[in-house]
Amino acid sequence: MIEFDVLNDLDHPSLIRLADLLESNLLTPPFSKLSLQDHIAEAHVASVSAYLNELTQRQVSPSQIALILRSFAAGREVNPSASELIDVVVSGPDVAATARDTGVVIRQLFNKAKERVLAVGYAVYQGHSVFRDLADRLDADESLEATLCLEVRREQTDTSLDSQVIGRFARNFVENEWPGTRLPRLYYDPRSLASAGPVHSALHAKCVVIDGREALVTSANFTEAAQERNIELGLLVNSPAVAGQIEEHFYSLIQNGHLERLPLP
């Protein structure tokens, strides 16, 4: 009995690529490891070679093998594996080859967005660098919307009015943190301005969501140190169901008044 578990190790693009090669006679039996190594991940070359050769020995033609591969690919589109939906994203020294870099991923998300960007963070520093790609996109595309939810902190010894703390934050953001002309919509949790006690709270979540379809949830703040040097960890999720749920959570906080609009000068 032929075991089909080998195909479960291949992602959707690899399955389709092999099927195309088989149907065009660019991949023919016997299926050597050398003939496969340029088309699938090295870790799967030996097992796939053995599997395809076993099918051939059982008189399964290349066109029939291609049909099997396409059937598996169709199922993979409906029920993708976790490895196809989730990438590990890290910052710091010795980034593994299997992980992606936080700063690179955030810039890619800002550049891939077509309709809207939601960015949530606790700290912003050196925003001229961190937000450069998003600011450039906003200035170039009037249809793109950006919503930022950020922590506005009151120092323990600060006795200023809430409006004064908010005003200082807004001026600093526009003058020192935002590199573009067109400004994003900015929201904050008003409880963060309360004196220490049961009412005080912090907006400590960190994530980026684009178009309600792809989301990065990370420990990294919007600072160069967090995205380039600190040891940080996150997950990039390519799932409209998950990304949409994260996006909806923060939009609900805004709609229900838990996060308030911060006026920018």
C-alpha positions in Angstrom: 0.0 0.0 0.0 1.4 3.4 -1.0 1.6 5.9 1.8 0.6 9.5 0.9 2.1 11.1 4.0 5.1 12.3 2.0 2.8 14.8 0.2 1.7 16.3 3.5 5.2 17.7 3.9 5.0 19.7 0.7 3.5 23.1 0.6 0.9 24.2 -2.1 3.4 25.9 -4.5 5.7 22.8 -4.4 2.8 20.5 -5.3 1.7 22.6 -8.2 5.3 23.1 -9.4 5.9 19.3 -9.5 2.6 18.8 -11.3 3.4 21.4 -13.9 6.8 19.8 -14.5 5.3 16.3 -14.9 2.6 17.5 -17.3 5.2 19.3 -19.5 7.6 16.3 -19.5 10.3 18.4 -17.8 10.3 15.9 -15.0 10.3 12.3 -16.0 11.1 8.9 -14.4 13.3 7.8 -12.8 13.0 10.6 -10.3 16.4 11.2 -9.0 17.2 13.4 -6.0 19.2 15.6 -8.4 16.2 16.2 -10.6 14.1 17.3 -7.7 16.5 19.4 -5.6 15.8 22.7 -7.5 12.1 22.4 -7.2 11.3 21.4 -3.6 12.9 22.0 -0.1 16.1 20.0 0.4 14.6 18.3 3.5 12.0 16.6 1.4 14.0 15.6 -1.7 14.9 12.0 -0.6 11.4 11.1 0.5 9.7 12.6 -2.5 12.1 10.9 -4.9 11.4 7.5 -3.3 7.6 8.2 -3.3 7.5 9.2 -7.0 9.6 6.2 -8.0 7.4 3.8 -6.0 4.3 5.2 -7.9 6.2 4.7 -11.2 6.9 1.1 -10.3 3.2 0.6 -9.7 2.5 1.7 -13.3 1.3 5.1 -12.3 2.0 7.4 -15.3 3.5 10.9 -14.9 0.2 12.5 -15.9 -1.6 10.5 -13.2 1.0 11.5 -10.6 0.4 15.1 -11.6 -3.3 14.6 -11.0 -2.6 13.2 -7.5 -0.4 16.2 -6.7 -3.0 18.6 -7.9 -5.6 16.9 -5.8 -3.5 17.3 -2.7 -2.8 20.9 -3.6 -6.5 21.6 -3.9 -7.0 20.2 -0.4 -4.1 22.2 0.9 -5.8 25.4 -0.4 -8.9 24.6 1.6 -7.0 23.3 4.7 -3.5 24.8 4.7 -1.0 23.5 7.2 0.2 25.6 10.1 3.6 26.0 8.6 2.0 27.7 5.6 0.0 30.1 7.7 2.5 31.0 10.4 6.1 32.3 10.3 8.3 32.8 13.3 9.6 36.4 13.4 12.6 37.5 15.6 14.9 40.3 16.4 18.4 40.1 17.9 21.7 38.3 17.3 21.9 35.0 15.3 18.6 35.1 13.5 18.0 31.5 12.4 17.6 30.7 8.7 14.2 29.4 9.5 13.0 32.6 11.1 12.2 36.0 9.7 13.6 39.4 10.8 11.2 41.7 12.6 12.2 45.0 11.0 12.1 43.4 7.5 8.7 41.9 8.1 7.1 45.2 9.4 8.5 47.1 6.4 7.1 44.4 4.0 3.7 44.6 5.6 3.6 48.4 5.3 4.5 48.1 1.6 2.1 45.2 0.9 -1.0 46.9 2.3 -3.6 47.9 -0.3 -6.4 49.3 1.8 -5.6 49.8 5.5 -3.0 49.3 8.1 -3.5 48.9 11.8 -0.4 49.3 14.0 -0.6 48.9 17.8 2.4 49.5 20.1 3.5 50.5 23.6 6.6 52.6 22.8 7.7 54.6 19.8 11.2 55.9 19.4 13.2 56.9 16.2 9.9 56.6 14.4 11.3 58.5 11.4 13.1 55.3 10.6 10.5 52.8 11.9 7.5 54.4 10.1 9.3 55.5 7.0 7.8 52.9 4.6 4.3 53.5 6.0 4.6 57.2 5.7 5.8 57.0 2.2 2.9 54.8 1.3 0.4 57.2 2.9 1.8 60.1 1.0 1.8 58.2 -2.3 -1.6 56.6 -2.0 -4.6 58.6 -0.8 -6.8 55.6 -0.6 -4.6 53.8 1.9 -5.7 54.3 5.5 -3.5 53.9 8.6 -4.7 53.6 12.2 -2.2 53.7 15.0 -3.0 52.8 18.6 -0.2 53.9 20.9 0.5 54.2 24.6 0.5 57.8 26.0 2.3 57.7 29.3 2.3 60.1 32.2 5.5 60.3 34.2 5.0 59.6 37.9 6.0 63.1 38.9 3.9 64.8 36.1 1.0 66.7 37.5 0.0 68.3 34.1 -3.6 68.2 32.9 -4.5 65.3 30.7 -4.9 67.7 27.8 -1.3 69.0 28.3 0.2 65.4 28.3 -1.8 64.6 25.2 -0.7 67.8 23.5 3.0 67.2 24.2 2.7 63.6 22.9 1.0 64.8 19.7 3.6 67.5 19.0 6.5 65.1 19.6 4.9 62.5 17.4 4.4 64.9 14.4 7.8 66.7 14.9 10.1 63.8 15.8 8.4 60.4 15.1 6.4 60.7 11.9 8.4 61.2 8.7 5.6 61.9 6.3 3.2 64.7 5.3 -0.1 62.9 5.5 -0.8 61.8 9.1 -2.3 58.5 10.3 -5.3 58.3 12.7 -4.0 58.0 16.2 -5.7 56.5 19.2 -4.8 56.0 22.8 -6.2 54.5 26.0 -7.2 57.4 28.3 -6.8 55.2 31.4 -3.0 55.4 30.8 -3.1 59.0 32.0 -4.7 58.2 35.4 -2.6 58.2 38.5 -1.3 54.8 39.7 -4.3 52.9 41.0 -7.1 50.6 40.0 -8.1 52.9 37.1 -4.6 53.1 35.6 -3.9 50.9 32.6 -1.4 50.5 29.8 -1.8 49.8 26.1 0.8 47.0 26.0 -0.2 45.1 22.9 2.1 45.1 19.8 0.8 44.1 16.4 0.5 45.1 12.8 -2.5 44.1 10.7 -2.9 44.8 7.0 -6.1 44.7 5.0 -7.6 42.4 7.7 -5.8 39.4 6.1 -2.3 39.3 7.5 -1.1 40.0 11.0 2.2 40.2 12.9 1.8 39.8 16.7 5.1 40.5 18.4 6.9 41.5 21.6 8.7 44.3 19.6 7.8 47.9 20.0 8.1 50.5 17.3 11.7 51.3 18.0 14.9 50.6 16.1 16.3 48.8 19.1 13.3 46.5 19.3 13.3 45.7 15.6 17.0 45.4 15.1 18.9 44.6 18.3 16.7 43.5 21.2 15.8 39.8 21.5 12.2 39.9 20.4 9.8 37.2 19.3 6.6 37.2 17.2 4.4 35.3 14.8 3.4 36.4 11.4 -0.1 34.9 10.6 -1.3 34.8 7.0 -5.0 34.1 7.9 -7.9 36.5 7.2 -9.8 34.8 10.0 -7.2 35.5 12.6 -6.1 38.9 11.2 -9.7 40.0 10.9 -10.4 39.1 14.5 -7.4 41.1 15.7 -8.4 44.1 13.6 -12.0 43.9 14.7 -11.0 43.8 18.4 -9.2 47.1 18.2 -11.8 48.7 15.9 -14.4 47.7 18.5 -12.3 49.3 21.3 -12.4 52.5 19.2 -16.1 52.3 18.3 -17.0 51.7 22.0 -14.9 54.6 23.2 -12.3 52.6 25.1 -9.6 54.0 22.8 -10.0 57.7 22.0 -8.8 59.7 19.0 -5.7 61.7 19.7 -5.8 65.0 17.8 -2.7 65.8 15.9 -1.5 69.3 15.1 
